[in-house]
Amino acid sequence: MTVPTYPVETTAPPPVRATAAAAARAQLLHDGSVEQYRRTLADGVDRVARRVATVDQPVTGITPAELAPLVDRVDLDRPLGDAGAALDELEDVYLRDAVWFHHPRYLAHLNCPVAIPALLGEAVLTAVNSSLDTWDQSAGATLIERRLIDWTATRIGLGPNADGVFTSGGSQSNLQALLLAREEACAAAIDPAARAELLPRLRVLTSAAGHFSVQKSAKLLGLAPDAVIAVATDPQRRVRPSAVRDEIARCRQAGLVVMAVVGTAGTTDFGSIDPLAELAGICAAADVWLHVDAAYGCGLLVSTTRRHLLDGIERADSVTVDYHKSFFQPVSSSALLVRDRRALRHATYHADYLNPARMVEQRIPNQVDKSLQTTRRFDALKLWLTLRVMGPDALGALFDEVVDRAADAWELVSEDPRFEVVTRSSLSTVVFRYLPTTGPGRELADAANLYAREALAASGLAVVAGTRVDGRHFLKFTLLNPATTVEDVGHVLELIAHHAGRYVYDHTAADLTCHVG
Ligand SMILES: Cc1ncc(COP(=O)(O)O)c(C=O)c1O
């Protein structure tokens, strides 16, 4: 009997397709491509190293309108076929105009220069590509993450039942903390009707200087639009404990349920640390969940001189730490810690294909049981290698150095009559504005400060941040780079005064011309 043959439909003749697939396979990391892996990565590392060694400004000042056409011009359907050529192209669309956080005059946001052992970790973790959801996708990686969670919880002092999980950042850590708090608050509302009745009455108290991710989380968690109550701060921008106490009482009288108080250990703008011990006492007395957002201030956990500034944090129910801020780790590296590991069950879902409930009885450590994410990077490796190479004291010394530098910067600004400074930070920010003691610069201060920030960034010589304080426009230094000197800060202040003064001059000169005309 003859077997009938049928024509096979293909878009390309089989030999061509096979060649293409073979070429593509060479781009996958496997035993036959390790030389190419070594060479390609070394080339990439080399390009970055050259840039880091030679950039003399934190930014080039390029605008989105100038850069976008270069990115748009790239035809993603026509590959270059060669990593060297792709890196050449990358120089134009990314590296040349990147924002360089290692530059001492990058003073804007909470971005840090990164520890080299962490970069080693990054290279290893992405190549191995472990996924931290289940043991069968991670093995030792899960145990390493768990050790780091225990280490951090011990540094905080959360006690023997603590646990936690790495997250993508402070926003996700805060979201998960509030999810747990919401579920704890709803524990008694078992039937759906009771829960539906309770949800709109839930409230979260946080400092008026707290991070906006608290508001965003409340929205994501289906709370009422006015669920987050911003509590007044003192002149140092720390939440007033008496105001928190009063607000809890007021909520209760109004039939509302305070599901959490969020204390901030390092507010984004002012680097202020809420009185954590007092907040802990108030929350314990009122039986309210205390979450401490230490995304910024967590670096104090490894400081040998300033750890006491976090006193009281050990009484929190949950804590956010961002290693990618004050532990000099590359993005992303963050964690949520909880005092009582049972609270993490609110993030647990057992899927038959991944982490069936029987695995809990078999004591198989699946981190997905604690996480909002499923597939998850092994970010913990970066911190692991950093601790194994440098150790915690070295990290703490780096953070102490930038806190010291910010104190020097504060003195410099506060002694300069051209500037007004808001408050002395406990960490490493300085919020200030150009406000000469006399003259038209006072009336034009808002516009002059906005202009100075933009002009400075456009020049590429330095980058500073901006914020609003009591309705006025201010500028902000965030110091996270130990290489930044007081001279750098002084130099940037001169540049700001120059741009702001120029703005005032131009606008008053224009006014005078109008009046004369
Ligand atoms: C106090 C505070 N909490 C939370 C966050 C959010 O962290 P992330 O940017 O890692 O999501 C920030 C970010 O600046 C912050 O300063």
Ligand as a Chemical Component Dictionary entry (heavy atoms), coordinates in Angstrom:
data_LIG
# 
_chem_comp.id                   LIG 
_chem_comp.type                 NON-POLYMER 
_chem_comp.pdbx_formal_charge   0 
_chem_comp.three_letter_code    LIG 
# 
loop_
_chem_comp_atom.comp_id 
_chem_comp_atom.atom_id 
_chem_comp_atom.alt_atom_id 
_chem_comp_atom.type_symbol 
_chem_comp_atom.charge 
_chem_comp_atom.model_Cartn_x 
_chem_comp_atom.model_Cartn_y 
_chem_comp_atom.model_Cartn_z 
_chem_comp_atom.pdbx_ordinal 
LIG C1 C1 C 0 8.218 57.329 51.293 1  
LIG C2 C2 C 0 8.026 56.592 50.003 2  
LIG N1 N1 N 0 7.189 55.551 49.955 3  
LIG C3 C3 C 0 6.979 54.860 48.826 4  
LIG C4 C4 C 0 7.609 55.209 47.662 5  
LIG C5 C5 C 0 7.338 54.430 46.405 6  
LIG O1 O1 O 0 8.413 53.614 46.129 7  
LIG P1 P1 P 0 8.663 53.013 44.665 8  
LIG O2 O2 O 0 9.025 54.180 43.816 9  
LIG O3 O3 O 0 9.766 52.053 44.873 10 
LIG O4 O4 O 0 7.400 52.379 44.223 11 
LIG C6 C6 C 0 8.498 56.283 47.652 12 
LIG C7 C7 C 0 9.163 56.678 46.417 13 
LIG O5 O5 O 0 9.834 57.669 46.341 14 
LIG C8 C8 C 0 8.720 56.999 48.852 15 
LIG O6 O6 O 0 9.553 58.027 48.900 16 
# 
loop_
_chem_comp_bond.comp_id 
_chem_comp_bond.atom_id_1 
_chem_comp_bond.atom_id_2 
_chem_comp_bond.value_order 
_chem_comp_bond.pdbx_ordinal 
LIG C1 C2 SING 1  
LIG C2 N1 SING 2  
LIG C2 C8 DOUB 3  
LIG N1 C3 DOUB 4  
LIG C3 C4 SING 5  
LIG C4 C5 SING 6  
LIG C4 C6 DOUB 7  
LIG C5 O1 SING 8  
LIG O1 P1 SING 9  
LIG P1 O2 DOUB 10 
LIG P1 O3 SING 11 
LIG P1 O4 SING 12 
LIG C6 C7 SING 13 
LIG C6 C8 SING 14 
LIG C7 O5 DOUB 15 
LIG C8 O6 SING 16 
# 
